[in-house]
Amino acid sequence: MDAIKISHYKNEFLTFYEQASNLNADPEERFYIWKQHYGFNPFRKEEQREQLAKEMLIQAFPKYEEALCHIRDFEPDEEAIYHYVSCIREQLRTFEPMHLNVVFFIGDFDTDPFIEKEDNESYTLYFPIEKEWRPIYFVNELVKAVYLNQSKIHPSQLVNIAFVIFLEGLALHTANLVAASDTSRTSLYPWMSKCQLEPTRIMMNIFPHLRRSDYKAIYSFTKGTGASGYQNEAGFVGWCVVEHLLRRGYTLPELLLIPEERVITLIEKSLYQVMEESKYIQSQE
């Protein structure tokens, strides 16, 4: 039986923000009020988590005023969330009982969603709401949660670039089917239009890094600028590789069930094929 719980930290955040604003608090006092009334720290694993949270608050606090309206108006749409989960599972043909907590929080406008596995084998998706709500972004993260729930993998195991590419590609394509938008992909994902300027170069330059699992590599190929100087090169390559696999006859449910130990080899082989096809097309132009 499914067990999906939905909660948020909106009210706690608004209490903190109102008090800190009314007192015109300095950064130290503001951080104390933040810990007292809100205190949700997305830096959950880092050694310097408190210092990072303090720096996050200094950077984000001046921006919160413009976001207050949609933060106040935010209410989790439970019916929509259940619908999205149902549609994702239908697309991926996975019916493993879903044990998921969804927690909405307020970050620093640069905070990514993240997923944790709990002691009771359930998963928790933490999703920031300080920026404009786009359903497809949320669905993209739900796909990852469904994948983890099906495979029973701990999120910390998804540590190499090849796995990031695989999961980002699977999530992007599935979300595109579940939460189709009138907005073009390049408008939804500005990094995609930029990466499309040099697709072959991006793929060639990411190839030697596929087995890397260090933090620097993961960060640079997602949030930072990768080997070719573009943001989220892993997401772009993931879209291209999964598109290639779908054209080759794979289905999304088949991709979902690929064993963890085969993912790196599949991505290496598929990426090589995509690059060769691209070179051939260019030679014919």
Buried (B, 14 or more C-beta within 10 A) or exposed (E): EBEBEBEBBBEBBBBBBEBBBEEEBEEEEBBEBBBEBBBBBBBEEEEEEEEBBBBBBEEBBEEBEEBBEEBEEBEBBEEEBBEBBEBBBEBBEBEEEBBBBBBBBBBBBEBEBBBBBEEEEBBBBBBBBBBEEEBBBBBBBBBBBBBBBBBEBEBEEBBBBBBBBBBBBBBBBBBBBBBEEEEEBEEBBEBBEBBBEBBBBBBBBBBEBBEBBEEEBBEBBBEBBBBBEBBBBBBBBBBBBBBBBBEEEBEBEEBBEBEEEEBBEBBBEBBEBBBEEBEEEEEEE
